[in-house]
Amino acid sequence: MIELTIGSLIAMRSWSSKLSAIGIAAAIFMFLTTLSFLVTTPNVGEEAGFLLKDLTLLGAAIWTAGEALQAETGTAK
């Protein structure tokens, strides 16, 4: 349910860049939490590949956060 809510907030960018920025911040927090499993879970081993996908998603969320914040402040190119 949380992921659907975050996804819905991100998708609202066309209507409200502020709500989208909130959703993106939540997504960044979620991906950072998931990536913390790499260092807190003993014997991750071969399962690390499944967690590393979140590194790419974290980068995309950070990129999108920058775009949403630019749109909110009116400095978009």
N, C-alpha and C positions, 0 to 999 in steps of 0.2 A: 504494500500500500504506500509506503514511504517513497519507493522508487517511482511509482506512478505519479504521485504528487509532485515530486521534484521534476520529473519529465514534463508534466503539464505546465508547471511554472516556467520552465525553460522555453517551452513552445509558445508561450504568450508574448514573446519578444516583439512581435508586430504590433501588439496592442499596448503593452506596458513594459518598457525596458527595465523599470524598477522591479517589478515582480519577477522578471526573467533573471535579473541580477541576484535576487534572493534565492531563486532556484539553483542558479549556478554556484553560489556560495555553499548551499547545502550539498550539492554534488561534489564540490571540492572537498568538503569535510568528509563525505562518505568515502571518496576514493582514498583520502589520506588514512582513514580508519582501516580500510581494507588492506592498504599497503603496509600498515603497521604489523599485520600478521606475519610478514616476511621475517621480521626480527623478533617477534614475541612467541612464535609457534616453534617448538622444538621439532627437529627432523622434518622440515618442510620438504626437502629433497626435490623430487620430480614434480611435485605439486606447485612449485614456484611459478611455472609457466602460466598456470591458470590465474595466479595473482598478478603477474606482470602485465596482463592486459589492462589492468587498472592504471598503470603508469601512463599508457597512451591516452586513456580516457581522462586522466588528470590533466595532461597537457592540453587536450582539446577543451576541457572545462575552463582552464586558465585563459586560453586564447579567447574563448567565447565571452568570458567575464570581461576581458579588456574591451571587446567590441560593444558589449551591452553598456558598460560604463561610459564609453565614448558617446554612444547614442543618447544616454541619459544627460550627459553634460553638454551635448550639442557640438562636440569637437570631431565628429565622424567626418571622414573624407569622402 
